[in-house]
């Protein structure tokens, strides 16, 4: 009799009081692959665990439920770490660690697409959309503000792609690093130090650590999940808080991975940008209605770089004596710098008109 192959993939799902949504989450995973699902109940007082066991039995899902009571200073980061530690300790054949959230519905090919990417990458960041049937909750969102944030995000990612070490891949991708869809090889997860035991932000933290360690991180548009549109979430600073701020029509704080333009230009010019995604300190975070001036700064910086590149290309075919007539020289403007940040000279002579940047109408839904 042939012994079944040992399972090499673990899917870790943190959950707190998710009895209404855990059924859809687990059902979406059923039949996708030979994986172990590890559900970590964090300070749960409802029937999430029993509902999960019922769904697992109905769909022949290999489910482990871990129940923990965590201190208030800890939360989803700790829960993810507990689940990953359990997989590392109990699955000798473990090769891949995937994670999603209890209020998410993964695509039918989510496991397969993650594993396909992990053959050539160390970590995969999936694309997070909103559950279509709940999207009407966004009707109160100001589309102009959403477009501003989408435009600014595209510009920021473009600069990181061109100037941050090891980030050339992010320019034309969704660029997110959300715990709703992350995948790692076993070796990469350990190299990144694992999930930090924090209340929020553990997802982006580990992706930064992996990039800093030289690991290959891929932001894949074909690895998709749908997340709930609820406005009362489980983690402070998470998606629910971000949606609530945007729907309120207030001058909300944008995603905390989007730095002020003056700081970004300074770091890019000095080749001192760190790994993507950054985390902007609270005192430097931007308000959405201030974005037009920051968009203008980044567009001018990008266009000045294009001018310099074109000038250098032209100079390569001309005598050296003509070089000084082609490159921007005298006449630079100091981009206003934020408190505690250096001003950054940006050439302004012969700048073309700012170009339009394609951007999604929806902003990112983290960090507000």
Residue pairs with C-beta under 8 A, 6 or more apart in sequence:
5 34
5 93
6 91
6 92
6 93
7 34
7 35
7 36
7 62
7 91
7 93
8 34
8 91
8 93
8 94
8 95
8 96
9 33
9 34
9 35
9 36
9 94
9 95
9 96
9 97
9 98
9 111
9 115
10 35
10 36
10 37
10 38
10 83
10 84
10 87
10 91
10 94
10 96
10 97
10 98
11 29
11 35
11 36
11 37
11 38
11 98
11 99
11 100
11 111
12 38
12 40
12 80
12 83
12 84
12 87
12 97
12 98
12 99
13 25
13 37
13 38
13 39
13 40
13 83
13 99
13 100
13 101
13 102
14 40
14 42
14 76
14 79
14 80
14 83
14 99
14 101
14 102
14 179
15 22
15 39
15 40
15 41
15 42
15 44
15 48
15 52
15 79
15 102
16 41
16 42
16 43
16 44
16 48
16 79
16 102
16 234
17 44
17 45
17 46
17 48
17 234
18 25
18 44
18 46
18 48
18 102
18 103
18 234
19 46
19 47
19 48
19 51
21 102
21 103
21 228
22 39
22 48
22 51
22 52
22 55
22 102
23 51
23 52
23 55
24 105
25 100
25 101
25 102
25 103
25 104
25 105
25 106
26 37
26 39
26 52
26 55
26 56
26 59
26 61
26 63
27 55
27 59
28 105
28 106
28 107
28 108
28 110
29 35
29 37
29 61
29 106
29 110
29 111
30 55
30 59
30 60
30 61
31 59
32 106
32 108
32 109
32 110
32 111
32 112
33 111
33 112
33 115
35 62
35 98
35 111
36 62
36 63
36 64
36 87
36 91
37 56
37 61
37 62
37 63
37 64
38 63
38 64
38 66
38 83
38 86
38 87
39 48
39 49
39 52
39 63
39 64
39 65
39 66
39 83
39 102
40 66
40 68
40 79
40 80
40 82
40 83
41 48
41 49
41 65
41 66
41 67
41 68
42 68
42 70
42 75
42 76
42 78
42 79
43 68
43 69
43 70
44 67
48 102
49 65
49 67
52 63
52 65
53 63
53 65
55 61
56 62
56 63
64 86
66 82
66 83
66 86
68 78
68 79
68 82
70 78
70 79
73 199
74 197
74 198
74 199
75 198
75 199
75 200
75 234
75 235
75 236
76 179
76 199
76 200
76 202
76 234
76 235
76 238
77 195
77 196
77 197
77 198
77 199
77 200
77 201
77 202
77 205
78 195
78 197
78 198
80 99
80 179
80 195
80 202
81 194
81 195
81 196
81 197
81 202
83 99
84 97
84 99
84 189
84 194
84 195
85 194
87 94
87 97
88 94
88 186
88 190
94 186
95 185
95 186
96 114
96 115
96 118
96 183
96 184
96 185
96 186
97 183
97 184
97 185
97 186
97 189
98 111
98 114
98 182
98 183
98 184
99 179
99 181
99 182
99 183
100 106
100 110
100 179
100 180
100 181
100 225
101 179
101 180
101 227
103 227
103 228
103 230
103 234
104 128
104 180
104 181
104 225
104 226
104 227
104 228
105 131
105 225
105 226
106 181
106 224
106 225
107 113
107 223
107 224
107 225
107 226
110 126
110 181
110 223
110 224
110 225
113 220
113 222
113 223
114 124
114 126
114 183
114 223
115 183
117 124
117 183
117 218
117 220
117 223
118 124
118 183
118 184
118 185
120 216
121 216
121 217
121 218
122 184
122 185
122 187
122 188
122 191
122 210
122 215
122 216
122 217
123 182
123 183
123 184
123 185
123 188
123 192
123 207
123 210
123 215
123 216
123 217
123 218
124 182
124 183
124 184
124 217
124 218
124 220
124 223
125 174
125 176
125 177
125 178
125 181
125 182
125 207
125 217
125 218
125 219
125 220
125 223
126 178
126 180
126 181
126 182
126 183
126 220
126 223
126 224
126 225
127 174
127 176
127 181
127 219
127 220
127 221
127 222
127 223
127 224
127 225
128 174
128 176
128 178
128 180
128 181
128 224
128 225
128 226
128 227
128 365
129 224
129 225
129 226
129 227
130 138
130 226
130 227
130 228
130 229
130 365
131 226
131 227
131 228
131 229
132 226
134 228
134 229
134 230
135 229
137 229
137 231
137 243
137 247
138 229
138 243
138 246
138 247
138 362
140 247
140 248
140 249
141 246
141 247
141 249
142 246
142 249
143 361
145 246
145 249
145 252
145 288
145 289
145 363
146 246
146 361
146 362
146 363
147 359
147 361
148 288
148 291
148 292
148 295
149 254
149 255
149 258
149 288
149 291
149 363
149 364
150 359
150 360
150 361
150 362
150 363
151 291
151 295
151 357
151 359
152 254
152 258
152 291
152 294
152 295
152 298
152 359
153 175
153 255
153 258
153 359
153 363
153 364
154 357
154 358
154 359
155 295
155 298
155 299
155 302
155 357
156 257
156 258
156 259
156 264
156 298
157 170
157 171
157 173
157 175
157 276
158 171
158 302
158 357
159 264
159 265
159 268
159 273
159 298
159 301
159 302
160 167
160 170
160 171
160 273
160 276
161 167
161 168
161 169
161 170
161 171
162 168
162 171
162 268
162 305
163 267
163 268
163 271
163 273
164 273
164 274
164 275
164 276
165 273
165 275
166 211
166 214
166 275
167 211
167 273
167 275
167 276
169 217
169 218
169 219
170 219
170 276
173 219
173 220
173 221
174 219
174 221
175 219
175 276
175 277
176 219
176 364
176 366
177 203
177 204
177 207
177 217
177 219
177 277
178 203
178 239
178 366
179 202
179 203
180 225
180 227
180 239
181 223
181 224
181 225
182 203
182 206
182 207
183 223
184 192
184 210
188 210
188 215
189 206
191 210
191 213
191 215
192 206
192 207
192 209
192 210
192 213
192 215
193 206
193 209
194 206
195 202
195 203
195 205
195 206
196 202
196 205
196 206
198 205
199 235
199 236
199 237
200 235
200 236
200 237
200 238
201 237
201 279
204 257
204 277
204 279
204 366
205 279
207 217
207 276
207 277
208 274
208 275
208 276
208 277
208 278
208 279
210 217
211 217
211 275
211 276
212 274
212 275
227 239
227 365
229 243
230 240
231 240
231 243
231 244
231 247
232 240
233 239
233 240
233 241
234 240
237 367
238 366
239 365
239 366
241 368
242 255
242 364
242 365
242 366
242 367
242 368
243 365
245 252
245 253
245 368
246 252
246 363
246 365
246 368
251 287
251 288
251 289
252 287
252 288
252 368
253 285
253 286
253 287
253 288
253 367
253 368
254 285
254 286
254 287
254 288
254 291
254 363
254 367
254 368
255 363
255 364
255 366
255 367
255 368
256 279
256 280
256 282
256 285
256 366
256 367
257 276
257 277
257 278
257 279
257 280
257 364
257 366
257 367
258 280
258 286
259 278
259 280
259 284
260 280
260 284
260 286
260 294
260 338
260 341
261 293
261 294
261 295
261 297
261 298
261 301
261 335
262 297
262 335
262 336
262 337
262 338
262 341
262 343
262 344
263 284
263 337
263 338
263 341
264 273
264 298
265 297
265 298
265 301
265 335
265 344
265 346
266 335
266 337
266 341
266 342
266 343
266 344
267 273
268 301
269 344
269 345
269 346
280 286
283 339
284 338
284 339
284 341
286 294
295 357
296 354
297 335
297 346
299 354
299 355
299 357
300 346
300 348
300 351
300 354
301 346
302 355
303 351
303 352
303 354
303 355
304 328
304 346
304 347
304 348
304 351
306 352
307 328
307 347
307 350
307 351
307 352
308 327
308 328
308 347
311 326
311 327
311 328
312 326
312 327
314 326
315 322
315 323
315 326
315 327
318 326
328 347
328 348
328 349
328 350
329 349
330 349
331 347
331 348
331 349
332 345
332 346
332 347
332 348
333 345
333 346
333 348
334 343
334 344
334 345
335 343
335 344
335 345
335 346
336 343
337 343
337 344
